Amino acid sequence: MTLDLHNKKWHVLVTHPRAAKKVGMRLSEVEIENFVPLQKQLRQWHDRKKWVDVPLFSYYIFVNISTKKRHEVFQIMGITKFLSIDGKLSTIPTEEIERIKRLCSYAGKVKVEQGILNIGDEVDIMEGHFIGLRGQVINSNDNKKIRISIPSLNCSATVLLDKNNVQKIFV
């Protein structure tokens, strides 16, 4: 989809894990203007190598949509919510969209880190057995130890999760 990115307010949709490309196609089918930032990566299987388009952001799609039509996006499978910070719907300025497009066009490897996780940060668990739960980071190595609280029993459980399976909660 060719995009005129100037003078537009782009909102951020949060998708289910590994659903961004399919959600982008579904949004295009119902004529909702969207932008799924993709980068080419060389992936190797046991018998071959292949260049594939991989989302630059694991869970995010950018949409240009009016306030009246916001509810329509939830008819598309794979969308969980609009991203909001401090209770306000997040918007992305055109300059940042342009920056993201340049990142996508870069021939080298681009690694996006979704906020740095520090000890004490509250996180949503986005993938795996504990999907949908909230926790707190209690260790800061590559694999994060996450404490999951069980307040009614006045206790918590600690699990080791990959940092890519959690998303920092911004307060």
N, C-alpha and C positions, 0 to 999 in steps of 0.2 A: 504494500500500500504506500503510495507516494504521499508524503505529509508536508503540509505548509505549517511549519512550526512557529512562525512569527505571530505575535500578538495572541497567543492562546494560553489558556490556563489548563495545565495537565494535572489530573488527579491520579493518585497511586492506588491501584487495586492490589490486594493481597490474594494470592491463589493457593490452591492446595499444592503440596510438594510435587515437583516435576510436571506441573500442568501448564506452565506459562505459555508455551508455544501453541498448544491446542486451544487454550482459552483465547489467545490472540486471533487464531483462525475463526473461532466461533463468533467473536465480537465483530470481525470483518464481515462475516456472512449476514449478520443482522444490521450491518451498516453503522456500527459504532466505531468512530475513529479511535485507533489505538496504536501504540508503539511498544513492541516487545524488543528490548535491546538484546541482540544476539552477537556472539563472537564465534569465529571459526576456530575449532580445536582439532588437532590430530589425535584421534583415539586409536588405541591398539587393542585388538582382540588376539586370541591365540593364533589365528590363521591369517590375519590381514590387518592393515591399517586403513583408516578412512577419516576424511575431513567431515566434521559434523558441526552444525550450528547449535551452540549451547547458550542458554540465557545468561546474560551478564549478571543479573540479579535473580536468585533462585525463586523468589516468591512474588516479584513485582511486575506489573504491567502498567503502563501509563495510558490514560484515556482522556480524550477531550470530549466532555459531555456536559450538557446543561443540567442545572439543578432539577428541572422537571423530569428529566430522563434517568436520573441516578438509580432509581429503583429497578429499571429495566435490566441493568447488568446482572442482577441476581437471578435472572431467569437462565443465565448461562451456567452450565455445570463447571465446577472447578474454582469458582470465586468464593472467598470466605468473607471479605469485608473491604471497605475503603480504609486506607491507612490514615490514622489520625494521631496527632500529637497534642497533648494537653487538651483533649476533647474537641479539637478543631480539625476539620478535614484538611489533610495535607495537600498542598498544591506545589507543583514544580515549575519554576520560571523557565522561560524559553532558553535563557543562557545555559541553564543546567542541562536541559534536553540536548542542546547542541554539544555540550561537553560530553555527554553520554554517547552521542552519535560518533564523536571522534574516538572515544575509547573503543567502540565497537568496530571501527574501521582500522584500528591498529593491527598490524600483521603479527606482532609479538603477543606473548601471553599476558593477559590482564587478570589480576586477582583482586576481587572486591571483598572487602571485609565489612560486614554489616555491624559497624560499631565495635569498638574494642570492649571485650568483656573483662570486667575487673571483679575482684572478690567483693561480695556484697550486692552485686547487681541482681535485680529481679529479671527473670527470663520466662518467656513462653516456650514450651517444648513443642516444636513444629513437626517432628517426625519420629517414627519408631513406636515402641511399646507405650511410652508415656505421653503421646501426642495429646495436646489440649490441656495438659497440666501446667501449672506455674511452679517455679522454683527459684532458688537463690544460689548464685555461684559461691562456692566455698573454697575453691582451689583454682589457681591460675596457670596451669600448664596447658599444653595443646589440647588434651582431652580434659574437659571440665568436670569437676565434681559438683553436682547439683544437689541441693538439699530441697526435698519436697516435704512441705509441712502438712501435718495432720492435727489441726488445732483442737478438735474435740477430744483427742486422746492426749493432748499436751506433749506431742512428740513429733519427730521428723525422721525421714529416711534419706539416706545419701546414696546416689547412683552416679556412675561414671558415664558421661555422654559426650559424644563428639560435638565440638563447638558449632559445627555447621548444622546441627539439628535443633539449635535453640536460637531464639530471637530476643534481643534485649528489649525490655519494656522501658519506654521513655516517659518519665513523669514530669 
